[in-house]
Amino acid sequence: MRFRSIAVVTLLSLGAMGSAQAQTGGRAAHPSCTGVAGDACQQAVDFFHYMAPQLGTAMTGGNTTMGQGGSMGGPRFGLVPRFSLGVRANAVFGSVPNFNPAIGLPGDPTPAARELTTENNYVPLPAVDLALGVFKGLPLALSNVGGVDLLLSAAYVPKYESDEINITPDKSLEFGYGVRVGLLQESLIVPGVGVSYMVRKFPVTTLSTVQSGASLTVADLDLQSSAWRITASKSLLLFGISGGVGQDTYKASTSVTATQTPASVGPIALESKVTRTNYFGELSMNLMLLKIVGSVGMVSGGDITTYNTYDTPADKSRMYGSVGVRIGL
């Protein structure tokens, strides 16, 4: 396995070979996927439904602010907000369907469902996170309760062109937003505990590739995740531990066109919505204003079905990891 960019993972791997057995994954064949390019069309549809949740996990990751459990505390001296600015790289230990379309005949009905192979790959995505402590909360014994943080995120996709692949975002940068409410603010004795809700967005992007005589265009891919988390953290001098559990909902839409010379099918409008349980643990190193954080998590559950089946099921539980650094006051 090689660590490749999101575009290479999701597009260049389409040229690999697959195996054929007569089975069905539970989703009905798309009514537009008929004729010479019917099988290529159906595999493109399945590819979208298979990959969208993995991309959603790579975009969302685990904690809304790495290494942070409760709220940050209110503004210093009532004027200057406490803040945390972090950069992270999320990577899902995922799998990518191989693209192996059969050439049909004009007028062929729905292509036969098959069992196809996948290739294990990391599905990575970088992210930037900003948290602002806007309300300290109410004092309670050794902690504060009800503190409020505002959360912002940013996802970046560069424009890229080559002989085999083109990546064209409408705009390279897209922003997300959210809020965290502290159930307990971390202190010398008390751990930090909080509840957060975050919406993250992926830049609307068009992807295209040509492999082995077949071509695929994924136009205006629009991906968004909404996630809630219950998190806890405790700093232990040089090191800190944190973790949490929550739920993600990934929504995606696109328009797919598939070509198997000499025929073409599409554009076909597609939508996907999947809800998965997410839990994670983190270990951090505290270096004055700098914090280095590593995280490992798992997503599971959700209804992810395809017309073709794959040697690695689409709804398989997926492990992911994150590494990041953040500074804050």
N, C-alpha and C positions, 0 to 999 in steps of 0.2 A: 504494500500500500504506500502511496505517496501523498504527502500533504499538498493539495492543489487548491487553486483559487475556486471560488464558488462557481464561476462560469465553466471552468474546465471540468469540475466534478459533475455538473449538471448537463453539459453539452458534449464535450469531446468523448465521453464514455459511451455515447450513443452508437458509436461505430463498432462496438464489440459484438461477439457472436452469442446467440442464445440457443437453448434446446427446445424441442417441441413435444408436448404431450397434450392430449385432449382433456382439459379440465376447465372449470370456470371459477372466477374469483368472487362471484356473487352479484356484481354490478351488471346491469343490462348493457349490451353493446350499444354504442351511440348510433342513432338511426342514419346519420350522414356518412358513416364509415362503411361504404360499399364499393364494389368495383375493383379496378386495378390497384388503386391505392388504399383500399379498405383496411388491410392489415396494418399498413404504416400509420394510417389515421388512428386506428384503435390503440395501437401501442403508444402513440403520442398522447392520446387522452389518458390512458393508464399512467403514463410517465408523469403527467401533471398531478394526478391524484396521489401517486406514490410519493413524489418528492416534496409537495407543498408542505406537509406537516414537518418534515425534516428541516426545511428551510425556516419554518416558523420557530422551531426549537433553537436553531443556530442563531436566529435574530434575538430571541427572548432570553435564553440562558436561565440562570437561577435567580439570585438575589437582585433586587432592584438597584441597590448600592452594595457593591462587593464588600464583605466584611462588616456590614452595618446591620444591627438588629432593630433597636428602637429608634426613636427620633433623635436628631442631632442636638436639639436645644435651640432656644430662641436667639435673636440678634444680640451681639455683644454690646453692652452699654445702651441697649434699646435701639441701636442705630445700624450697626454693621451685621448683616446676616451671617451665621455660620454657614460654611459651604464645604462641599466635597466634589472634586472634579476627578473623574477616573477614565482610564482607557483600558479596554479589555479585548481579548480575542476568545470567542466562543467556538467550540468545535464539537459537532455531533459525530459519534462513532456510528456512521450510517452505512447505507448501501444504495447503489444506483442501478436501475434496470438497464440491462443491455438491450440494444435496439437491433432486431433481426426480423424485418418485415418480409412476408411472403408476397410474391407478385400474383395478383389475381387476374381475372378476365373481365372484360366489359360486361356489366350486368350482374356480376357476382353478388349474392346477398351478403348478409352479415358474415364477417370472417369467423372461422372456427376459433374458439378459445383454446389457449395453449398454456403450458407451464414454461416460463422463461427464466433465465438465470439473472443474477445480479452480481455486481462487483462491490466488495467492501471498500469504503472510502471514508475519509474524514470530510465532513461538510462544514466548512469554517465561515465565520463572519465576524468582522471587527465591530466594535461599538464604543461610543463615548457617552458617559453618564454624568449628570450634574444634579446635585441635591442642595437645596437651600433651606436652612432652618428658619422658619418665619414665626413660629410660636413656641415658647418654651414649655408650655403646659402648666398644670397646677401642682404645687408642692404637696408631696405625700411622704412623710417619714424620710427615708434615705434616697428618694427618687422624685421624679416628676411624672405626671400622667397627663395624657391628652395633648402632648406636643405635636406640632404639625410641620412637615417638610414638604416643599414643592419639588417635584422630580421632572427632569428633562432628559431626553436621550437623542442621539443622532446616529444614523446609519449611512454609510458611504459606499457607492458603487461607481467605479471609474468607467469611462468609455474605452472600448477596446475593439480593434479591428485586425483580422488576419485572413489568410486564405481559407481557413476552416471554420472560423467562428467570428461573429460580430456581437458585441454587447453595446447597446445604445440606450442609456437611461434618459428619461425626459429631463431629469435634473439629477445630479450625482448625490446630493445630500437631502435627506428627509428626516424630520424631527418627530419625536414622540413626547408624551407628557404623562404625569401621574401625580399621586399624593401618598404620603405615608403618615399614619397617626401612631404615635407612641403610646403603647400600653404601660411601658416602664422605660424611663431614660436610664441608660447605663451609668453606674457610679462605681466607686471603689469596691463596694460590696454587692450591689444589685446588678444583675445582667440587664442588657437592653432587650426589650421585646416590643415588636410593632406589627402593624397590619398595613399593607400597601396595595395600591391598584395602579397598574401601568399599562398604557397603550403605546405600542411601538409600531413604526411604519417602515417599510422597505421602499426605496425609490422606484417609481413605476419604470419598468425596463423592458426593452424588446431584445430577445435573444434569437439568433439564427445560426444554423449549422448545415453543412453538406457532408454526408458520409456515405461512401460506397454506393453512389447513385441515388440515394434517398436524401431528401432535405426536410428540415423541420424549422418552422418559425413560431416562436412563442411571443406574441405581440402584447404589449401593454400589460405585462405581468404586475399585478397589484396585490401586495401581501401586507397584512396587518395582523398583529397579535394583541390580545388583551389578557392580562394576567393579574391574579390576586395572590398575595403571599402573607403568611404568618411567619415571622422570623425572630430569631433570638441570637444574641452575641455576648461575648465576655472577653475582655482584654486581660491577659495574664502577663503583664510587664512587656517583655520583648515579643511575645507571641499572643495570638488571639484565636478564638474558635467561634464559629457561627454556623447557622444552618436554618433550614426552613422547609415548609411544605406549602403547596398551593395548587392552582389550576390554571391552565393555559387554554385559550381559544384562538385558533388560527383561521383566519378568513383569507381566501385567495380567489382571484379572478384573472382570466386571460382570454386570448383569442388564438387558437392554434390552427396552423395550416401545414399539411403534410403532403409531400410529393414523392411518388414512386414512378419514375419515368415509364410511360409518357403521360400519366394521369396525375391530377392534383385534387385534393379534397380540402375544403375550408374556404374562408376562416370559420371556425367553430367556437362559439362562446362557451366557456367553461367556468364553473364556480366550485369552490371547496370550502367546507367548514368542519373543523375537527376540534374536539375538546379532550385534553389529556391531563392527567395528574402529574405534578412535578414536585420532586423533593431533592434536596441537595445538602451537602456539608462543605464547610470552608475552613481553611487554615491560613492565617495571615501573620506577617512579620511587621512589627511596628518600628519604624526608623524615624523618630521625631515627627515631622509633618508628613512623611511619606509612609504609605502602607502598601506592601506587596501581598497579593492574595491569590491563592489557588483554590479552585472549586471543582468538585465532582458531583454530578447529579444524574437523575434518571427520570424519563417521562414514560408513561404507560397509559393504556386504556384508549378509548375513542373508537369510533366506527370508521375504518378506512378500508374501503372495498374497491376492487378493480375487476374488469372483465376477464383479462388474463390473470393467471396466478404466477407467483414467483417463488423461487427456492428460499428466499427470505421474505416472510409475510410483511405486507405493508403496515399492519398494525402491531408489529413487533415492538416490545419495550426498547427504548433507545437510551444508551448512556451518553453523557456529554461531559465535557470538561471546559474550564475557563481559567485563564491566567490574566491578571490585570494589576495595574498600579493606580493608586489615587493619592491625591494630596488634599489637605483640608485644614480648616481652622475652626 
